[in-house]
Amino acid sequence: MTSEKYKIVIAGAGGIGRAAGLLLREIADFECDIFLGDKFENVAREAAEWILENSGRKGQVDSFEMTGKK
């Protein structure tokens, strides 16, 4: 395992975003902090909580709302 810590942003907190976040925490051979964004803040927050509940590894998992301006 490398000693370098990565910061990873996942845009989209649906099923694929959740799975990607969990896989990165559990299978990757590096430590990472995950920032999970979604158009709906509550979806991102719930996904981040789900990842934390189902992962045994260390690292930060935060959520944020993605907004788009036209």
All heavy atoms as TSV, in Angstrom:
chain	resi	resn	atom	element	x	y	z
A	1	MET	N	N	0.842	-1.171	0.000
A	1	MET	CA	C	0.000	0.000	0.000
A	1	MET	C	C	0.890	1.238	0.000
A	1	MET	O	O	1.835	1.328	0.755
A	1	MET	CB	C	-0.928	-0.020	1.213
A	1	MET	CG	C	-1.875	1.165	1.276
A	1	MET	SD	S	-2.935	1.187	2.730
A	1	MET	CE	C	-4.211	0.093	2.205
A	2	THR	N	N	0.563	2.177	-0.847
A	2	THR	CA	C	1.324	3.416	-0.923
A	2	THR	C	C	0.984	4.320	0.263
A	2	THR	O	O	-0.115	4.258	0.797
A	2	THR	CB	C	1.055	4.141	-2.258
A	2	THR	OG1	O	1.824	5.337	-2.284
A	2	THR	CG2	C	-0.392	4.494	-2.428
A	3	SER	N	N	1.915	5.156	0.665
A	3	SER	CA	C	1.677	6.045	1.801
A	3	SER	C	C	1.024	7.349	1.368
A	3	SER	O	O	0.628	8.140	2.206
A	3	SER	CB	C	2.987	6.332	2.518
A	3	SER	OG	O	3.860	7.011	1.641
A	4	GLU	N	N	0.904	7.569	0.083
A	4	GLU	CA	C	0.285	8.786	-0.421
A	4	GLU	C	C	-1.228	8.705	-0.254
A	4	GLU	O	O	-1.832	7.665	-0.465
A	4	GLU	CB	C	0.633	8.970	-1.893
A	4	GLU	CG	C	0.353	10.353	-2.401
A	4	GLU	CD	C	0.945	10.568	-3.780
A	4	GLU	OE1	O	1.696	9.706	-4.259
A	4	GLU	OE2	O	0.656	11.612	-4.358
A	5	LYS	N	N	-1.845	9.821	0.135
A	5	LYS	CA	C	-3.292	9.876	0.329
A	5	LYS	C	C	-3.896	10.713	-0.792
A	5	LYS	O	O	-3.433	11.811	-1.075
A	5	LYS	CB	C	-3.626	10.484	1.680
A	5	LYS	CG	C	-5.089	10.402	2.032
A	5	LYS	CD	C	-5.293	10.847	3.461
A	5	LYS	CE	C	-6.693	10.570	3.909
A	5	LYS	NZ	N	-6.886	10.950	5.307
A	6	TYR	N	N	-4.931	10.181	-1.421
A	6	TYR	CA	C	-5.573	10.844	-2.546
A	6	TYR	C	C	-6.903	11.452	-2.133
A	6	TYR	O	O	-7.558	10.968	-1.218
A	6	TYR	CB	C	-5.814	9.841	-3.679
A	6	TYR	CG	C	-4.550	9.304	-4.265
A	6	TYR	CD1	C	-3.967	8.154	-3.753
A	6	TYR	CD2	C	-3.927	9.952	-5.318
A	6	TYR	CE1	C	-2.789	7.662	-4.287
A	6	TYR	CE2	C	-2.747	9.459	-5.860
A	6	TYR	CZ	C	-2.190	8.312	-5.330
A	6	TYR	OH	O	-1.028	7.835	-5.865
A	7	LYS	N	N	-7.304	12.496	-2.837
A	7	LYS	CA	C	-8.625	13.102	-2.688
A	7	LYS	C	C	-9.379	12.821	-3.978
A	7	LYS	O	O	-8.927	13.183	-5.056
A	7	LYS	CB	C	-8.516	14.603	-2.459
A	7	LYS	CG	C	-7.830	14.951	-1.148
A	7	LYS	CD	C	-7.792	16.441	-0.951
A	7	LYS	CE	C	-6.978	16.843	0.252
A	7	LYS	NZ	N	-7.413	16.364	1.509
A	8	ILE	N	N	-10.527	12.152	-3.850
A	8	ILE	CA	C	-11.294	11.729	-5.014
A	8	ILE	C	C	-12.692	12.334	-4.948
A	8	ILE	O	O	-13.372	12.234	-3.920
A	8	ILE	CB	C	-11.381	10.196	-5.073
A	8	ILE	CG1	C	-9.969	9.614	-5.204
A	8	ILE	CG2	C	-12.281	9.745	-6.215
A	8	ILE	CD1	C	-9.901	8.127	-5.098
A	9	VAL	N	N	-13.112	12.943	-6.045
A	9	VAL	CA	C	-14.446	13.517	-6.154
A	9	VAL	C	C	-15.277	12.625	-7.066
A	9	VAL	O	O	-14.852	12.285	-8.170
A	9	VAL	CB	C	-14.404	14.954	-6.731
A	9	VAL	CG1	C	-15.806	15.496	-6.936
A	9	VAL	CG2	C	-13.598	15.859	-5.816
A	10	ILE	N	N	-16.453	12.243	-6.584
A	10	ILE	CA	C	-17.386	11.447	-7.368
A	10	ILE	C	C	-18.609	12.319	-7.631
A	10	ILE	O	O	-19.260	12.778	-6.690
A	10	ILE	CB	C	-17.784	10.151	-6.643
A	10	ILE	CG1	C	-16.547	9.294	-6.394
A	10	ILE	CG2	C	-18.842	9.390	-7.440
A	10	ILE	CD1	C	-16.797	8.055	-5.561
A	11	ALA	N	N	-18.895	12.553	-8.898
A	11	ALA	CA	C	-20.044	13.376	-9.287
A	11	ALA	C	C	-21.217	12.457	-9.571
A	11	ALA	O	O	-21.269	11.779	-10.584
A	11	ALA	CB	C	-19.714	14.215	-10.513
A	12	GLY	N	N	-22.151	12.420	-8.633
A	12	GLY	CA	C	-23.324	11.563	-8.748
A	12	GLY	C	C	-23.339	10.566	-7.612
A	12	GLY	O	O	-22.406	9.780	-7.459
A	13	ALA	N	N	-24.383	10.597	-6.805
A	13	ALA	CA	C	-24.453	9.752	-5.612
A	13	ALA	C	C	-25.512	8.666	-5.736
A	13	ALA	O	O	-26.002	8.154	-4.742
A	13	ALA	CB	C	-24.733	10.619	-4.388
A	14	GLY	N	N	-25.846	8.293	-6.962
A	14	GLY	CA	C	-26.779	7.188	-7.170
A	14	GLY	C	C	-26.082	5.864	-6.928
A	14	GLY	O	O	-25.028	5.798	-6.289
A	15	GLY	N	N	-26.643	4.807	-7.450
A	15	GLY	CA	C	-26.096	3.477	-7.228
A	15	GLY	C	C	-24.661	3.315	-7.681
A	15	GLY	O	O	-23.841	2.722	-6.980
A	16	ILE	N	N	-24.338	3.840	-8.839
A	16	ILE	CA	C	-22.973	3.702	-9.352
A	16	ILE	C	C	-21.994	4.534	-8.523
A	16	ILE	O	O	-20.896	4.079	-8.202
A	16	ILE	CB	C	-22.901	4.079	-10.845
A	16	ILE	CG1	C	-23.694	3.050	-11.663
A	16	ILE	CG2	C	-21.459	4.179	-11.334
A	16	ILE	CD1	C	-23.852	3.378	-13.119
A	17	GLY	N	N	-22.370	5.749	-8.154
A	17	GLY	CA	C	-21.503	6.588	-7.320
A	17	GLY	C	C	-21.246	5.961	-5.962
A	17	GLY	O	O	-20.112	5.973	-5.464
A	18	ARG	N	N	-22.309	5.410	-5.353
A	18	ARG	CA	C	-22.148	4.732	-4.055
A	18	ARG	C	C	-21.201	3.544	-4.189
A	18	ARG	O	O	-20.311	3.346	-3.373
A	18	ARG	CB	C	-23.496	4.207	-3.560
A	18	ARG	CG	C	-24.412	5.249	-3.052
A	18	ARG	CD	C	-25.736	4.610	-2.669
A	18	ARG	NE	N	-26.665	5.618	-2.232
A	18	ARG	CZ	C	-27.404	5.528	-1.144
A	18	ARG	NH1	N	-27.359	4.439	-0.411
A	18	ARG	NH2	N	-28.217	6.494	-0.799
A	19	ALA	N	N	-21.443	2.732	-5.210
A	19	ALA	CA	C	-20.611	1.543	-5.408
A	19	ALA	C	C	-19.158	1.927	-5.646
A	19	ALA	O	O	-18.244	1.312	-5.089
A	19	ALA	CB	C	-21.147	0.716	-6.572
A	20	ALA	N	N	-18.928	2.944	-6.464
A	20	ALA	CA	C	-17.566	3.387	-6.748
A	20	ALA	C	C	-16.876	3.855	-5.470
A	20	ALA	O	O	-15.704	3.523	-5.228
A	20	ALA	CB	C	-17.575	4.503	-7.789
A	21	GLY	N	N	-17.576	4.611	-4.655
A	21	GLY	CA	C	-17.001	5.084	-3.396
A	21	GLY	C	C	-16.637	3.947	-2.462
A	21	GLY	O	O	-15.558	3.922	-1.869
A	22	LEU	N	N	-17.534	2.992	-2.335
A	22	LEU	CA	C	-17.271	1.853	-1.455
A	22	LEU	C	C	-16.122	1.002	-1.986
A	22	LEU	O	O	-15.237	0.586	-1.225
A	22	LEU	CB	C	-18.537	1.009	-1.297
A	22	LEU	CG	C	-18.443	-0.140	-0.295
A	22	LEU	CD1	C	-18.133	0.375	1.106
A	22	LEU	CD2	C	-19.727	-0.941	-0.299
A	23	LEU	N	N	-16.107	0.757	-3.289
A	23	LEU	CA	C	-15.018	-0.028	-3.876
A	23	LEU	C	C	-13.667	0.659	-3.690
A	23	LEU	O	O	-12.663	-0.001	-3.390
A	23	LEU	CB	C	-15.279	-0.281	-5.356
A	23	LEU	CG	C	-16.369	-1.306	-5.651
A	23	LEU	CD1	C	-16.701	-1.301	-7.143
A	23	LEU	CD2	C	-15.954	-2.686	-5.195
A	24	LEU	N	N	-13.628	1.966	-3.886
A	24	LEU	CA	C	-12.373	2.692	-3.694
A	24	LEU	C	C	-11.865	2.541	-2.270
A	24	LEU	O	O	-10.674	2.366	-2.043
A	24	LEU	CB	C	-12.551	4.173	-4.033
A	24	LEU	CG	C	-12.545	4.499	-5.512
A	24	LEU	CD1	C	-13.061	5.915	-5.741
A	24	LEU	CD2	C	-11.152	4.341	-6.086
A	25	ARG	N	N	-12.753	2.606	-1.313
A	25	ARG	CA	C	-12.329	2.485	0.092
A	25	ARG	C	C	-11.909	1.068	0.445
A	25	ARG	O	O	-10.983	0.862	1.217
A	25	ARG	CB	C	-13.446	2.930	1.025
A	25	ARG	CG	C	-13.560	4.439	1.102
A	25	ARG	CD	C	-14.682	4.875	2.014
A	25	ARG	NE	N	-14.577	4.413	3.372
A	25	ARG	CZ	C	-14.025	5.083	4.387
A	25	ARG	NH1	N	-13.487	6.250	4.151
A	25	ARG	NH2	N	-14.009	4.597	5.602
A	26	GLU	N	N	-12.574	0.089	-0.098
A	26	GLU	CA	C	-12.341	-1.285	0.316
A	26	GLU	C	C	-11.283	-2.022	-0.501
A	26	GLU	O	O	-10.584	-2.872	0.030
A	26	GLU	CB	C	-13.652	-2.077	0.273
A	26	GLU	CG	C	-14.669	-1.612	1.303
A	26	GLU	CD	C	-14.139	-1.745	2.727
A	26	GLU	OE1	O	-13.714	-2.834	3.133
A	26	GLU	OE2	O	-14.132	-0.718	3.437
A	27	ILE	N	N	-11.172	-1.741	-1.776
A	27	ILE	CA	C	-10.318	-2.549	-2.643
A	27	ILE	C	C	-9.025	-1.837	-3.044
A	27	ILE	O	O	-8.021	-2.482	-3.298
A	27	ILE	CB	C	-11.106	-2.986	-3.900
A	27	ILE	CG1	C	-12.272	-3.877	-3.466
A	27	ILE	CG2	C	-10.214	-3.706	-4.890
A	27	ILE	CD1	C	-13.191	-4.279	-4.589
A	28	ALA	N	N	-9.049	-0.524	-3.100
A	28	ALA	CA	C	-7.879	0.227	-3.562
A	28	ALA	C	C	-6.672	-0.040	-2.663
A	28	ALA	O	O	-6.814	-0.248	-1.459
A	28	ALA	CB	C	-8.190	1.713	-3.590
A	29	ASP	N	N	-5.492	-0.015	-3.248
A	29	ASP	CA	C	-4.272	-0.216	-2.469
A	29	ASP	C	C	-3.667	1.120	-2.035
A	29	ASP	O	O	-2.473	1.235	-1.819
A	29	ASP	CB	C	-3.261	-1.045	-3.247
A	29	ASP	CG	C	-2.748	-0.341	-4.488
A	29	ASP	OD1	O	-3.337	0.675	-4.884
A	29	ASP	OD2	O	-1.745	-0.813	-5.063
A	30	PHE	N	N	-4.519	2.121	-1.914
A	30	PHE	CA	C	-4.094	3.433	-1.444
A	30	PHE	C	C	-5.184	3.998	-0.543
A	30	PHE	O	O	-6.341	3.594	-0.610
A	30	PHE	CB	C	-3.828	4.387	-2.617
A	30	PHE	CG	C	-4.982	4.503	-3.581
A	30	PHE	CD1	C	-6.025	5.388	-3.347
A	30	PHE	CD2	C	-5.031	3.712	-4.720
A	30	PHE	CE1	C	-7.087	5.490	-4.231
A	30	PHE	CE2	C	-6.085	3.802	-5.606
A	30	PHE	CZ	C	-7.120	4.701	-5.360
A	31	GLU	N	N	-4.791	4.921	0.308
A	31	GLU	CA	C	-5.755	5.583	1.195
A	31	GLU	C	C	-6.318	6.801	0.477
A	31	GLU	O	O	-5.599	7.504	-0.232
A	31	GLU	CB	C	-5.069	6.005	2.496
A	31	GLU	CG	C	-6.035	6.500	3.533
A	31	GLU	CD	C	-5.360	6.828	4.847
A	31	GLU	OE1	O	-4.227	6.365	5.077
A	31	GLU	OE2	O	-5.969	7.563	5.636
A	32	CYS	N	N	-7.613	7.038	0.651
A	32	CYS	CA	C	-8.211	8.186	-0.030
A	32	CYS	C	C	-9.318	8.815	0.801
A	32	CYS	O	O	-9.945	8.163	1.631
A	32	CYS	CB	C	-8.766	7.768	-1.391
A	32	CYS	SG	S	-10.064	6.534	-1.328
A	33	ASP	N	N	-9.520	10.102	0.567
A	33	ASP	CA	C	-10.684	10.828	1.065
A	33	ASP	C	C	-11.634	10.959	-0.113
A	33	ASP	O	O	-11.205	11.266	-1.228
A	33	ASP	CB	C	-10.295	12.225	1.563
A	33	ASP	CG	C	-9.453	12.177	2.828
A	33	ASP	OD1	O	-9.604	11.213	3.603
A	33	ASP	OD2	O	-8.661	13.101	3.041
A	34	ILE	N	N	-12.906	10.716	0.134
A	34	ILE	CA	C	-13.893	10.730	-0.937
A	34	ILE	C	C	-14.867	11.879	-0.712
A	34	ILE	O	O	-15.380	12.074	0.392
A	34	ILE	CB	C	-14.643	9.388	-1.001
A	34	ILE	CG1	C	-13.657	8.265	-1.333
A	34	ILE	CG2	C	-15.772	9.443	-2.019
A	34	ILE	CD1	C	-14.245	6.891	-1.282
A	35	PHE	N	N	-15.113	12.610	-1.774
A	35	PHE	CA	C	-16.075	13.701	-1.764
A	35	PHE	C	C	-17.154	13.342	-2.774
A	35	PHE	O	O	-16.885	13.247	-3.968
A	35	PHE	CB	C	-15.380	15.020	-2.114
A	35	PHE	CG	C	-14.281	15.339	-1.138
A	35	PHE	CD1	C	-12.991	14.915	-1.361
A	35	PHE	CD2	C	-14.568	16.028	0.026
A	35	PHE	CE1	C	-11.978	15.174	-0.457
A	35	PHE	CE2	C	-13.559	16.300	0.949
A	35	PHE	CZ	C	-12.265	15.881	0.703
A	36	LEU	N	N	-18.359	13.121	-2.277
A	36	LEU	CA	C	-19.462	12.594	-3.070
A	36	LEU	C	C	-20.489	13.697	-3.286
A	36	LEU	O	O	-21.059	14.219	-2.329
A	36	LEU	CB	C	-20.071	11.415	-2.321
A	36	LEU	CG	C	-21.029	10.506	-3.018
A	36	LEU	CD1	C	-20.385	9.876	-4.238
A	36	LEU	CD2	C	-21.500	9.422	-2.074
A	37	GLY	N	N	-20.708	14.070	-4.549
A	37	GLY	CA	C	-21.631	15.148	-4.861
A	37	GLY	C	C	-22.841	14.670	-5.621
A	37	GLY	O	O	-22.802	13.664	-6.327
A	38	ASP	N	N	-23.927	15.409	-5.474
A	38	ASP	CA	C	-25.152	15.113	-6.197
A	38	ASP	C	C	-25.961	16.399	-6.320
A	38	ASP	O	O	-25.765	17.340	-5.555
A	38	ASP	CB	C	-25.968	14.041	-5.480
A	38	ASP	CG	C	-26.998	13.395	-6.389
A	38	ASP	OD1	O	-26.637	12.397	-7.043
A	38	ASP	OD2	O	-28.133	13.892	-6.468
A	39	LYS	N	N	-26.875	16.395	-7.272
A	39	LYS	CA	C	-27.767	17.543	-7.466
A	39	LYS	C	C	-28.631	17.765	-6.225
A	39	LYS	O	O	-28.999	18.894	-5.903
A	39	LYS	CB	C	-28.643	17.291	-8.686
A	39	LYS	CG	C	-29.620	18.390	-8.991
A	39	LYS	CD	C	-30.419	18.066	-10.233
A	39	LYS	CE	C	-31.434	19.156	-10.511
A	39	LYS	NZ	N	-32.229	18.844	-11.707
A	40	PHE	N	N	-28.934	16.668	-5.543
A	40	PHE	CA	C	-29.759	16.732	-4.339
A	40	PHE	C	C	-28.883	16.455	-3.120
A	40	PHE	O	O	-28.310	15.366	-2.990
A	40	PHE	CB	C	-30.903	15.724	-4.418
A	40	PHE	CG	C	-31.766	15.910	-5.632
A	40	PHE	CD1	C	-31.652	15.057	-6.715
A	40	PHE	CD2	C	-32.663	16.963	-5.713
A	40	PHE	CE1	C	-32.428	15.234	-7.847
A	40	PHE	CE2	C	-33.441	17.150	-6.836
A	40	PHE	CZ	C	-33.323	16.289	-7.904
A	41	GLU	N	N	-28.792	17.440	-2.238
A	41	GLU	CA	C	-27.899	17.342	-1.079
A	41	GLU	C	C	-28.209	16.127	-0.209
A	41	GLU	O	O	-27.295	15.448	0.257
A	41	GLU	CB	C	-28.003	18.621	-0.245
A	41	GLU	CG	C	-27.067	18.658	0.930
A	41	GLU	CD	C	-27.167	19.950	1.710
A	41	GLU	OE1	O	-28.091	20.744	1.461
A	41	GLU	OE2	O	-26.317	20.152	2.584
A	42	ASN	N	N	-29.488	15.831	-0.007
A	42	ASN	CA	C	-29.838	14.699	0.851
A	42	ASN	C	C	-29.403	13.365	0.239
A	42	ASN	O	O	-29.025	12.439	0.954
A	42	ASN	CB	C	-31.327	14.674	1.180
A	42	ASN	CG	C	-32.203	14.470	-0.041
A	42	ASN	OD1	O	-31.958	15.052	-1.094
A	42	ASN	ND2	N	-33.231	13.665	0.101
A	43	VAL	N	N	-29.436	13.244	-1.079
A	43	VAL	CA	C	-28.980	12.013	-1.747
A	43	VAL	C	C	-27.482	11.837	-1.536
A	43	VAL	O	O	-27.006	10.739	-1.216
A	43	VAL	CB	C	-29.335	12.044	-3.254
A	43	VAL	CG1	C	-28.697	10.876	-3.984
A	43	VAL	CG2	C	-30.844	12.044	-3.438
A	44	ALA	N	N	-26.728	12.906	-1.678
A	44	ALA	CA	C	-25.274	12.846	-1.470
A	44	ALA	C	C	-24.954	12.498	-0.017
A	44	ALA	O	O	-24.077	11.664	0.245
A	44	ALA	CB	C	-24.629	14.169	-1.857
A	45	ARG	N	N	-25.653	13.108	0.916
A	45	ARG	CA	C	-25.416	12.848	2.333
A	45	ARG	C	C	-25.722	11.395	2.685
A	45	ARG	O	O	-24.945	10.716	3.365
A	45	ARG	CB	C	-26.243	13.791	3.199
A	45	ARG	CG	C	-25.974	13.661	4.692
A	45	ARG	CD	C	-26.818	14.603	5.545
A	45	ARG	NE	N	-28.240	14.319	5.387
A	45	ARG	CZ	C	-29.117	15.053	4.683
A	45	ARG	NH1	N	-28.703	16.147	4.066
A	45	ARG	NH2	N	-30.378	14.725	4.606
A	46	GLU	N	N	-26.861	10.884	2.203
A	46	GLU	CA	C	-27.236	9.495	2.474
A	46	GLU	C	C	-26.226	8.520	1.869
A	46	GLU	O	O	-25.899	7.495	2.481
A	46	GLU	CB	C	-28.638	9.207	1.950
A	46	GLU	CG	C	-29.720	9.903	2.737
A	46	GLU	CD	C	-31.100	9.823	2.074
A	46	GLU	OE1	O	-31.238	9.143	1.033
A	46	GLU	OE2	O	-32.021	10.444	2.609
A	47	ALA	N	N	-25.735	8.818	0.682
A	47	ALA	CA	C	-24.742	7.958	0.038
A	47	ALA	C	C	-23.436	7.949	0.832
A	47	ALA	O	O	-22.829	6.887	1.030
A	47	ALA	CB	C	-24.493	8.410	-1.398
A	48	ALA	N	N	-23.003	9.116	1.303
A	48	ALA	CA	C	-21.777	9.195	2.104
A	48	ALA	C	C	-21.933	8.405	3.397
A	48	ALA	O	O	-21.022	7.667	3.804
A	48	ALA	CB	C	-21.430	10.653	2.398
A	49	GLU	N	N	-23.083	8.527	4.041
A	49	GLU	CA	C	-23.344	7.773	5.265
A	49	GLU	C	C	-23.336	6.272	4.985
A	49	GLU	O	O	-22.803	5.485	5.773
A	49	GLU	CB	C	-24.677	8.199	5.881
A	49	GLU	CG	C	-24.657	9.597	6.452
A	49	GLU	CD	C	-26.037	10.116	6.833
A	49	GLU	OE1	O	-27.045	9.407	6.614
A	49	GLU	OE2	O	-26.104	11.250	7.342
A	50	TRP	N	N	-23.914	5.859	3.861
A	50	TRP	CA	C	-23.965	4.445	3.484
A	50	TRP	C	C	-22.556	3.891	3.293
A	50	TRP	O	O	-22.244	2.794	3.744
A	50	TRP	CB	C	-24.793	4.277	2.213
A	50	TRP	CG	C	-24.929	2.868	1.765
A	50	TRP	CD1	C	-25.823	1.941	2.201
A	50	TRP	CD2	C	-24.118	2.213	0.777
A	50	TRP	NE1	N	-25.621	0.753	1.540
A	50	TRP	CE2	C	-24.582	0.883	0.666
A	50	TRP	CE3	C	-23.054	2.609	-0.017
A	50	TRP	CZ2	C	-24.015	-0.032	-0.211
A	50	TRP	CZ3	C	-22.489	1.696	-0.889
A	50	TRP	CH2	C	-22.973	0.385	-0.980
A	51	ILE	N	N	-21.706	4.662	2.624
A	51	ILE	CA	C	-20.328	4.229	2.409
A	51	ILE	C	C	-19.614	4.059	3.744
A	51	ILE	O	O	-18.941	3.049	3.983
A	51	ILE	CB	C	-19.566	5.214	1.494
A	51	ILE	CG1	C	-20.146	5.163	0.077
A	51	ILE	CG2	C	-18.072	4.918	1.485
A	51	ILE	CD1	C	-19.646	6.266	-0.832
A	52	LEU	N	N	-19.759	5.024	4.635
A	52	LEU	CA	C	-19.115	4.944	5.942
A	52	LEU	C	C	-19.607	3.745	6.747
A	52	LEU	O	O	-18.825	3.072	7.418
A	52	LEU	CB	C	-19.329	6.235	6.726
A	52	LEU	CG	C	-18.522	7.436	6.253
A	52	LEU	CD1	C	-19.024	8.709	6.916
A	52	LEU	CD2	C	-17.046	7.224	6.520
A	53	GLU	N	N	-20.898	3.475	6.695
A	53	GLU	CA	C	-21.470	2.353	7.442
A	53	GLU	C	C	-20.991	0.999	6.917
A	53	GLU	O	O	-20.913	0.032	7.670
A	53	GLU	CB	C	-22.997	2.392	7.370
A	53	GLU	CG	C	-23.625	3.511	8.155
A	53	GLU	CD	C	-25.110	3.671	7.870
A	53	GLU	OE1	O	-25.680	2.864	7.108
A	53	GLU	OE2	O	-25.698	4.617	8.412
A	54	ASN	N	N	-20.686	0.921	5.640
A	54	ASN	CA	C	-20.350	-0.353	5.016
A	54	ASN	C	C	-18.863	-0.540	4.745
A	54	ASN	O	O	-18.474	-1.502	4.098
A	54	ASN	CB	C	-21.138	-0.516	3.710
A	54	ASN	CG	C	-22.611	-0.717	3.992
A	54	ASN	OD1	O	-23.012	-1.771	4.450
A	54	ASN	ND2	N	-23.408	0.306	3.758
A	55	SER	N	N	-18.063	0.371	5.235
A	55	SER	CA	C	-16.620	0.293	5.000
A	55	SER	C	C	-15.875	0.181	6.324
A	55	SER	O	O	-16.223	0.851	7.296
A	55	SER	CB	C	-16.146	1.538	4.259
A	55	SER	OG	O	-14.742	1.528	4.152
A	56	GLY	N	N	-14.852	-0.631	6.318
A	56	GLY	CA	C	-14.047	-0.793	7.514
A	56	GLY	C	C	-12.745	-0.016	7.482
A	56	GLY	O	O	-11.963	-0.081	8.420
A	57	ARG	N	N	-12.501	0.714	6.413
A	57	ARG	CA	C	-11.235	1.434	6.285
A	57	ARG	C	C	-11.353	2.878	6.723
A	57	ARG	O	O	-12.433	3.444	6.769
A	57	ARG	CB	C	-10.748	1.365	4.838
A	57	ARG	CG	C	-10.314	-0.062	4.501
A	57	ARG	CD	C	-9.757	-0.192	3.136
A	57	ARG	NE	N	-8.501	0.532	2.982
A	57	ARG	CZ	C	-7.890	0.650	1.820
A	57	ARG	NH1	N	-8.407	0.119	0.728
A	57	ARG	NH2	N	-6.770	1.305	1.732
A	58	LYS	N	N	-10.179	3.460	6.998
A	58	LYS	CA	C	-10.121	4.861	7.407
A	58	LYS	C	C	-10.192	5.772	6.189
A	58	LYS	O	O	-9.954	5.350	5.068
A	58	LYS	CB	C	-8.822	5.143	8.157
A	58	LYS	CG	C	-8.735	4.483	9.491
A	58	LYS	CD	C	-7.593	5.037	10.296
A	58	LYS	CE	C	-6.282	4.442	9.860
A	58	LYS	NZ	N	-5.150	4.888	10.671
A	59	GLY	N	N	-10.477	7.021	6.466
A	59	GLY	CA	C	-10.527	8.034	5.420
A	59	GLY	C	C	-11.814	8.823	5.531
A	59	GLY	O	O	-12.817	8.350	6.042
A	60	GLN	N	N	-11.752	9.998	5.046
A	60	GLN	CA	C	-12.876	10.925	5.099
A	60	GLN	C	C	-13.844	10.642	3.959
A	60	GLN	O	O	-13.430	10.363	2.838
A	60	GLN	CB	C	-12.301	12.342	4.980
A	60	GLN	CG	C	-13.259	13.453	4.981
A	60	GLN	CD	C	-12.524	14.790	4.859
A	60	GLN	OE1	O	-11.306	14.868	4.907
A	60	GLN	NE2	N	-13.290	15.832	4.679
A	61	VAL	N	N	-15.138	10.714	4.253
A	61	VAL	CA	C	-16.167	10.658	3.210
A	61	VAL	C	C	-17.117	11.811	3.476
A	61	VAL	O	O	-17.793	11.846	4.502
A	61	VAL	CB	C	-16.946	9.319	3.221
A	61	VAL	CG1	C	-18.012	9.327	2.136
A	61	VAL	CG2	C	-16.018	8.140	3.038
A	62	ASP	N	N	-17.136	12.782	2.578
A	62	ASP	CA	C	-17.982	13.960	2.721
A	62	ASP	C	C	-18.916	14.075	1.530
A	62	ASP	O	O	-18.626	13.568	0.445
A	62	ASP	CB	C	-17.143	15.241	2.814
A	62	ASP	CG	C	-16.513	15.408	4.179
A	62	ASP	OD1	O	-17.141	15.023	5.181
A	62	ASP	OD2	O	-15.385	15.921	4.248
A	63	SER	N	N	-20.013	14.769	1.757
A	63	SER	CA	C	-20.987	14.987	0.686
A	63	SER	C	C	-21.104	16.473	0.396
A	63	SER	O	O	-20.778	17.309	1.237
A	63	SER	CB	C	-22.345	14.425	1.098
A	63	SER	OG	O	-22.828	15.078	2.254
A	64	PHE	N	N	-21.569	16.769	-0.815
A	64	PHE	CA	C	-21.812	18.160	-1.176
A	64	PHE	C	C	-22.881	18.213	-2.264
A	64	PHE	O	O	-23.118	17.236	-2.967
A	64	PHE	CB	C	-20.526	18.869	-1.637
A	64	PHE	CG	C	-19.923	18.288	-2.900
A	64	PHE	CD1	C	-20.217	18.846	-4.129
A	64	PHE	CD2	C	-19.054	17.212	-2.848
A	64	PHE	CE1	C	-19.667	18.325	-5.300
A	64	PHE	CE2	C	-18.495	16.682	-4.001
A	64	PHE	CZ	C	-18.806	17.243	-5.226
A	65	GLU	N	N	-23.520	19.361	-2.347
A	65	GLU	CA	C	-24.542	19.582	-3.364
A	65	GLU	C	C	-23.894	20.178	-4.602
A	65	GLU	O	O	-23.130	21.138	-4.510
A	65	GLU	CB	C	-25.621	20.529	-2.832
A	65	GLU	CG	C	-26.730	20.792	-3.821
A	65	GLU	CD	C	-27.779	21.746	-3.262
A	65	GLU	OE1	O	-27.570	22.333	-2.206
A	65	GLU	OE2	O	-28.816	21.897	-3.928
A	66	MET	N	N	-24.200	19.608	-5.755
A	66	MET	CA	C	-23.679	20.136	-7.004
A	66	MET	C	C	-24.748	21.032	-7.610
A	66	MET	O	O	-25.896	20.633	-7.754
A	66	MET	CB	C	-23.359	18.996	-7.982
A	66	MET	CG	C	-22.278	18.091	-7.492
A	66	MET	SD	S	-21.748	16.751	-8.599
A	66	MET	CE	C	-22.997	16.550	-9.775
A	67	THR	N	N	-24.351	22.239	-7.921
A	67	THR	CA	C	-25.291	23.170	-8.530
A	67	THR	C	C	-24.774	23.572	-9.903
A	67	THR	O	O	-23.566	23.651	-10.121
A	67	THR	CB	C	-25.484	24.427	-7.671
A	67	THR	OG1	O	-24.216	25.057	-7.497
A	67	THR	CG2	C	-26.050	24.086	-6.304
A	68	GLY	N	N	-25.693	23.787	-10.796
A	68	GLY	CA	C	-25.323	24.210	-12.127
A	68	GLY	C	C	-25.942	25.554	-12.427
A	68	GLY	O	O	-27.073	25.826	-12.053
A	69	LYS	N	N	-25.205	26.405	-13.056
A	69	LYS	CA	C	-25.707	27.726	-13.428
A	69	LYS	C	C	-25.806	27.790	-14.936
A	69	LYS	O	O	-24.941	27.311	-15.644
A	69	LYS	CB	C	-24.797	28.796	-12.889
A	69	LYS	CG	C	-24.686	28.704	-11.380
A	69	LYS	CD	C	-24.168	29.986	-10.825
A	69	LYS	CE	C	-23.964	29.743	-9.336
A	69	LYS	NZ	N	-24.512	30.682	-8.505
A	70	LYS	N	N	-26.865	28.376	-15.392
A	70	LYS	CA	C	-27.079	28.508	-16.839
A	70	LYS	C	C	-26.713	29.882	-17.304
A	70	LYS	O	O	-26.714	30.834	-16.633
A	70	LYS	CB	C	-28.535	28.221	-17.190
A	70	LYS	CG	C	-28.858	26.771	-16.937
A	70	LYS	CD	C	-30.276	26.509	-17.360
A	70	LYS	CE	C	-30.604	25.046	-17.124
A	70	LYS	NZ	N	-31.905	24.682	-17.556
